């Protein structure tokens, strides 16, 4: 059974009332002409009026249902908007829950990794001797530089009339205004060790010897005659060799460094 809507029922009642009203007026018109021409009418006026009465009752019931329907629709509309808002809030809550779940998964993975690290550390602990050895190894290159400020610098007006309660270090340079802000006279200079060989070790290396032209030749004990001839030739050319050694060696000019530029590591020719 097909359920009709309220609008369809109302339209059906109105169309029926319109048809019966038209029939009533046609009948009244025919009756007037019958009395004039003494004829008979096809429709009964009383029957039409009773049909109109029934249609009017049906129309009143349909209108009452329509009023109730409108009242219910007025109640439904805010409920629909409220449902839409709740649906939007629910979607946002679901999105936040999904985000929180992903964050919790990341935390769980990190916790699992930390747990594995802790288990490995418990199985194979790091000894204090290794830590101290590593710290001592780093301390040679990570200590504070000489003259690092330990205390704040006293104000000028406080030091003009008062005597300095400490003795200045031997390497204190009063003209070094640029480094004065980082210098603490109470802290003496300390020897520094750099993570590269010193100038003395560099001069003792193979590269320096190759640049200087110092090449070692093996001796052959079986060639005694050749050795004697070489000694004789060396004794004859002593003066020439002495003069040659007194001349400056060009291969060593690029390696010659004074104490001031001992750490000038510019390798450009």
MARBANU-488820 format. One record per residue (C-alpha): residue number from 0; residue in three letters; chain; x, y, z. Coordinates in nm, 3 decimals, always signed. Layout:
BEGIN
mivo, gukol, marfi, px, py, pz
NUM, ALA, A, X, Y, Z;
...
//
This chain:
BEGIN
mivo, gukol, marfi, px, py, pz
0, UNK, A, +0.000, +0.000, +0.000;
1, UNK, A, +0.137, +0.333, -0.112;
2, UNK, A, +0.124, +0.601, +0.154;
3, UNK, A, +0.019, +0.940, +0.023;
4, UNK, A, +0.165, +1.261, +0.150;
5, UNK, A, -0.037, +1.530, +0.321;
6, UNK, A, +0.006, +1.760, +0.023;
7, UNK, A, -0.137, +1.497, -0.213;
8, UNK, A, -0.440, +1.442, +0.013;
9, UNK, A, -0.504, +1.816, +0.038;
10, UNK, A, -0.479, +1.860, -0.340;
11, UNK, A, -0.720, +1.568, -0.395;
12, UNK, A, -0.982, +1.717, -0.159;
13, UNK, A, -0.952, +2.061, -0.317;
14, UNK, A, -0.990, +1.922, -0.670;
15, UNK, A, -1.299, +1.724, -0.564;
16, UNK, A, -1.457, +2.030, -0.402;
17, UNK, A, -1.384, +2.233, -0.714;
18, UNK, A, -1.547, +1.969, -0.935;
19, UNK, A, -1.858, +1.942, -0.714;
20, UNK, A, -1.888, +2.321, -0.695;
21, UNK, A, -1.880, +2.346, -1.074;
22, UNK, A, -2.140, +2.071, -1.095;
23, UNK, A, -2.362, +2.253, -0.843;
24, UNK, A, -2.357, +2.574, -1.041;
25, UNK, A, -2.427, +2.388, -1.365;
26, UNK, A, -2.720, +2.210, -1.201;
27, UNK, A, -2.864, +2.534, -1.066;
28, UNK, A, -2.830, +2.686, -1.409;
29, UNK, A, -3.004, +2.390, -1.572;
30, UNK, A, -3.285, +2.397, -1.313;
31, UNK, A, -3.348, +2.761, -1.389;
32, UNK, A, -3.370, +2.682, -1.758;
33, UNK, A, -3.595, +2.377, -1.693;
34, UNK, A, -3.848, +2.586, -1.507;
35, UNK, A, -3.847, +2.823, -1.797;
36, UNK, A, -3.872, +2.554, -2.065;
37, UNK, A, -4.045, +2.296, -1.845;
38, UNK, A, -3.769, +2.032, -1.878;
39, UNK, A, -3.582, +1.794, -1.636;
40, UNK, A, -3.228, +1.829, -1.484;
41, UNK, A, -2.956, +1.563, -1.501;
42, UNK, A, -2.816, +1.616, -1.141;
43, UNK, A, -2.982, +1.640, -0.803;
44, UNK, A, -2.894, +1.950, -0.610;
45, UNK, A, -2.935, +1.785, -0.271;
46, UNK, A, -2.693, +1.507, -0.365;
47, UNK, A, -2.435, +1.760, -0.473;
48, UNK, A, -2.474, +1.957, -0.151;
49, UNK, A, -2.429, +1.644, +0.062;
50, UNK, A, -2.110, +1.560, -0.132;
51, UNK, A, -1.980, +1.910, -0.074;
52, UNK, A, -2.055, +1.875, +0.298;
53, UNK, A, -1.854, +1.552, +0.316;
54, UNK, A, -1.566, +1.710, +0.123;
55, UNK, A, -1.569, +2.009, +0.357;
56, UNK, A, -1.536, +1.781, +0.660;
57, UNK, A, -1.250, +1.599, +0.491;
58, UNK, A, -1.089, +1.934, +0.410;
59, UNK, A, -1.112, +2.046, +0.771;
60, UNK, A, -0.944, +1.723, +0.888;
61, UNK, A, -0.672, +1.762, +0.625;
62, UNK, A, -0.608, +2.123, +0.728;
63, UNK, A, -0.581, +2.016, +1.092;
64, UNK, A, -0.327, +1.754, +0.992;
65, UNK, A, -0.139, +2.019, +0.792;
66, UNK, A, -0.126, +2.253, +1.094;
67, UNK, A, +0.004, +1.971, +1.310;
68, UNK, A, +0.256, +1.884, +1.042;
69, UNK, A, +0.384, +2.242, +1.029;
70, UNK, A, +0.419, +2.249, +1.408;
71, UNK, A, +0.614, +1.926, +1.398;
72, UNK, A, +0.828, +2.061, +1.114;
73, UNK, A, +0.907, +2.369, +1.322;
74, UNK, A, +1.027, +2.138, +1.600;
75, UNK, A, +1.223, +1.917, +1.362;
76, UNK, A, +1.427, +2.195, +1.196;
77, UNK, A, +1.626, +2.297, +1.511;
78, UNK, A, +1.672, +1.928, +1.588;
79, UNK, A, +1.817, +1.874, +1.241;
80, UNK, A, +2.058, +2.167, +1.283;
81, UNK, A, +2.155, +2.034, +1.625;
82, UNK, A, +2.215, +1.690, +1.475;
83, UNK, A, +2.436, +1.844, +1.207;
84, UNK, A, +2.638, +2.027, +1.473;
85, UNK, A, +2.673, +1.707, +1.674;
86, UNK, A, +2.782, +1.525, +1.360;
87, UNK, A, +3.048, +1.789, +1.292;
88, UNK, A, +3.169, +1.768, +1.652;
89, UNK, A, +3.179, +1.391, +1.629;
90, UNK, A, +3.388, +1.408, +1.312;
91, UNK, A, +3.629, +1.651, +1.479;
92, UNK, A, +3.651, +1.424, +1.783;
93, UNK, A, +3.724, +1.127, +1.559;
94, UNK, A, +3.999, +1.325, +1.382;
95, UNK, A, +4.152, +1.426, +1.717;
96, UNK, A, +4.136, +1.068, +1.838;
97, UNK, A, +4.310, +0.950, +1.521;
98, UNK, A, +4.581, +1.214, +1.571;
99, UNK, A, +4.624, +1.117, +1.936;
100, UNK, A, +4.643, +0.752, +1.836;
101, UNK, A, +4.923, +0.827, +1.589;
102, UNK, A, +5.108, +1.028, +1.856;
103, UNK, A, +5.064, +0.745, +2.105;
104, UNK, A, +5.197, +0.499, +1.850;
105, UNK, A, +5.506, +0.717, +1.806;
106, UNK, A, +5.551, +0.731, +2.184;
107, UNK, A, +5.508, +0.356, +2.209;
108, UNK, A, +5.770, +0.297, +1.941;
109, UNK, A, +6.008, +0.536, +2.117;
110, UNK, A, +5.939, +0.361, +2.447;
111, UNK, A, +6.009, +0.024, +2.287;
112, UNK, A, +6.338, +0.154, +2.150;
113, UNK, A, +6.434, +0.298, +2.489;
114, UNK, A, +6.341, -0.030, +2.656;
115, UNK, A, +6.562, -0.220, +2.413;
116, UNK, A, +6.844, +0.026, +2.476;
117, UNK, A, +6.802, -0.015, +2.851;
118, UNK, A, +6.806, -0.391, +2.816;
119, UNK, A, +7.123, -0.373, +2.606;
120, UNK, A, +7.278, -0.138, +2.861;
121, UNK, A, +7.192, -0.378, +3.142;
122, UNK, A, +7.337, -0.673, +2.953;
123, UNK, A, +7.652, -0.487, +2.846;
124, UNK, A, +7.702, -0.193, +3.089;
125, UNK, A, +7.950, +0.083, +3.018;
126, UNK, A, +8.231, +0.080, +3.270;
127, UNK, A, +8.341, +0.392, +3.453;
128, UNK, A, +8.698, +0.338, +3.336;
129, UNK, A, +8.593, +0.376, +2.972;
130, UNK, A, +8.399, +0.693, +3.050;
131, UNK, A, +8.690, +0.844, +3.241;
132, UNK, A, +8.936, +0.749, +2.969;
133, UNK, A, +8.715, +0.910, +2.705;
134, UNK, A, +8.670, +1.221, +2.919;
135, UNK, A, +9.044, +1.249, +2.974;
136, UNK, A, +9.100, +1.213, +2.603;
137, UNK, A, +8.855, +1.492, +2.524;
138, UNK, A, +8.979, +1.715, +2.806;
139, UNK, A, +9.305, +1.775, +2.621;
140, UNK, A, +9.122, +1.961, +2.345;
141, UNK, A, +8.802, +2.086, +2.509;
142, UNK, A, +8.936, +2.273, +2.812;
143, UNK, A, +8.879, +2.644, +2.857;
144, UNK, A, +9.125, +2.866, +2.667;
145, UNK, A, +9.399, +3.050, +2.858;
146, UNK, A, +9.275, +3.364, +3.029;
147, UNK, A, +8.909, +3.265, +3.029;
148, UNK, A, +8.706, +3.500, +3.247;
149, UNK, A, +8.610, +3.344, +3.580;
150, UNK, A, +8.467, +3.649, +3.757;
151, UNK, A, +8.295, +3.959, +3.621;
152, UNK, A, +8.526, +4.244, +3.537;
153, UNK, A, +8.531, +4.511, +3.812;
154, UNK, A, +8.406, +4.855, +3.728;
155, UNK, A, +8.651, +5.129, +3.641;
156, UNK, A, +8.553, +5.358, +3.930;
157, UNK, A, +8.600, +5.071, +4.174;
158, UNK, A, +8.954, +4.991, +4.057;
159, UNK, A, +9.096, +5.343, +4.021;
160, UNK, A, +9.156, +5.404, +4.391;
161, UNK, A, +9.166, +5.046, +4.517;
162, UNK, A, +9.464, +4.819, +4.480;
163, UNK, A, +9.437, +4.502, +4.275;
164, UNK, A, +9.426, +4.212, +4.526;
165, UNK, A, +9.581, +3.967, +4.280;
166, UNK, A, +9.902, +3.950, +4.084;
167, UNK, A, +9.895, +3.983, +3.709;
168, UNK, A, +10.010, +3.685, +3.506;
169, UNK, A, +10.344, +3.710, +3.323;
170, UNK, A, +10.174, +3.694, +2.984;
171, UNK, A, +9.932, +3.976, +3.063;
172, UNK, A, +9.931, +4.236, +2.786;
173, UNK, A, +9.768, +4.566, +2.888;
174, UNK, A, +9.764, +4.683, +2.524;
175, UNK, A, +9.551, +4.391, +2.413;
176, UNK, A, +9.223, +4.580, +2.447;
177, UNK, A, +9.042, +4.348, +2.212;
178, UNK, A, +9.105, +4.043, +2.430;
179, UNK, A, +9.068, +4.227, +2.761;
180, UNK, A, +8.704, +4.129, +2.791;
181, UNK, A, +8.795, +3.761, +2.784;
182, UNK, A, +9.105, +3.774, +3.004;
183, UNK, A, +9.113, +3.692, +3.370;
184, UNK, A, +9.439, +3.791, +3.540;
185, UNK, A, +9.373, +3.546, +3.823;
186, UNK, A, +9.395, +3.253, +3.583;
187, UNK, A, +9.748, +3.192, +3.452;
188, UNK, A, +9.815, +3.070, +3.103;
189, UNK, A, +9.797, +2.696, +3.051;
190, UNK, A, +9.972, +2.484, +2.789;
191, UNK, A, +9.745, +2.393, +2.504;
192, UNK, A, +9.744, +2.074, +2.304;
193, UNK, A, +9.602, +2.085, +1.956;
194, UNK, A, +9.455, +1.793, +1.759;
195, UNK, A, +9.731, +1.820, +1.496;
196, UNK, A, +10.110, +1.768, +1.509;
197, UNK, A, +10.335, +2.044, +1.632;
198, UNK, A, +10.580, +2.231, +1.412;
199, UNK, A, +10.871, +2.026, +1.547;
200, UNK, A, +10.702, +1.700, +1.453;
201, UNK, A, +10.615, +1.835, +1.110;
202, UNK, A, +10.980, +1.922, +1.047;
203, UNK, A, +11.077, +1.567, +1.144;
204, UNK, A, +10.832, +1.408, +0.901;
205, UNK, A, +10.896, +1.239, +0.567;
206, UNK, A, +10.730, +1.513, +0.363;
207, UNK, A, +10.965, +1.775, +0.502;
208, UNK, A, +11.265, +1.550, +0.434;
209, UNK, A, +11.154, +1.490, +0.074;
210, UNK, A, +11.108, +1.861, +0.016;
211, UNK, A, +11.454, +1.925, +0.159;
212, UNK, A, +11.608, +1.671, -0.082;
213, UNK, A, +11.736, +1.435, +0.189;
214, UNK, A, +11.738, +1.086, +0.035;
215, UNK, A, +11.904, +0.790, +0.205;
216, UNK, A, +12.109, +0.556, -0.013;
217, UNK, A, +12.189, +0.197, +0.088;
218, UNK, A, +12.551, +0.093, +0.119;
219, UNK, A, +12.691, -0.211, -0.058;
220, UNK, A, +12.971, -0.379, +0.134;
221, UNK, A, +13.083, -0.573, -0.173;
222, UNK, A, +13.161, -0.261, -0.379;
223, UNK, A, +13.463, -0.144, -0.178;
224, UNK, A, +13.639, +0.003, -0.478;
225, UNK, A, +13.344, +0.215, -0.570;
226, UNK, A, +13.321, +0.335, -0.213;
227, UNK, A, +13.688, +0.433, -0.207;
228, UNK, A, +13.649, +0.620, -0.534;
229, UNK, A, +13.348, +0.800, -0.391;
230, UNK, A, +13.544, +0.898, -0.080;
231, UNK, A, +13.824, +1.031, -0.295;
232, UNK, A, +13.584, +1.227, -0.507;
233, UNK, A, +13.416, +1.360, -0.195;
234, UNK, A, +13.749, +1.477, -0.053;
235, UNK, A, +13.832, +1.652, -0.378;
236, UNK, A, +13.500, +1.832, -0.398;
237, UNK, A, +13.484, +1.936, -0.032;
238, UNK, A, +13.519, +2.303, -0.106;
239, UNK, A, +13.252, +2.295, -0.375;
240, UNK, A, +13.011, +2.105, -0.148;
241, UNK, A, +13.074, +2.348, +0.138;
242, UNK, A, +12.997, +2.641, -0.088;
243, UNK, A, +12.683, +2.472, -0.212;
244, UNK, A, +12.557, +2.398, +0.139;
245, UNK, A, +12.608, +2.760, +0.242;
246, UNK, A, +12.368, +2.873, -0.028;
247, UNK, A, +11.998, +2.896, +0.070;
248, UNK, A, +11.796, +2.589, -0.022;
249, UNK, A, +11.491, +2.690, -0.224;
250, UNK, A, +11.299, +2.375, -0.131;
251, UNK, A, +11.311, +2.472, +0.238;
252, UNK, A, +11.207, +2.832, +0.187;
253, UNK, A, +10.838, +2.739, +0.184;
254, UNK, A, +10.887, +2.534, +0.504;
255, UNK, A, +11.090, +2.791, +0.696;
256, UNK, A, +10.877, +2.943, +0.973;
257, UNK, A, +10.949, +3.160, +1.268;
258, UNK, A, +10.801, +3.120, +1.611;
259, UNK, A, +10.545, +3.390, +1.541;
260, UNK, A, +10.388, +3.213, +1.242;
261, UNK, A, +10.432, +2.860, +1.375;
262, UNK, A, +10.060, +2.800, +1.344;
263, UNK, A, +10.012, +2.973, +1.009;
264, UNK, A, +9.855, +2.682, +0.825;
265, UNK, A, +9.798, +2.859, +0.495;
266, UNK, A, +9.878, +2.591, +0.236;
267, UNK, A, +9.841, +2.818, -0.066;
268, UNK, A, +10.170, +2.857, -0.265;
//
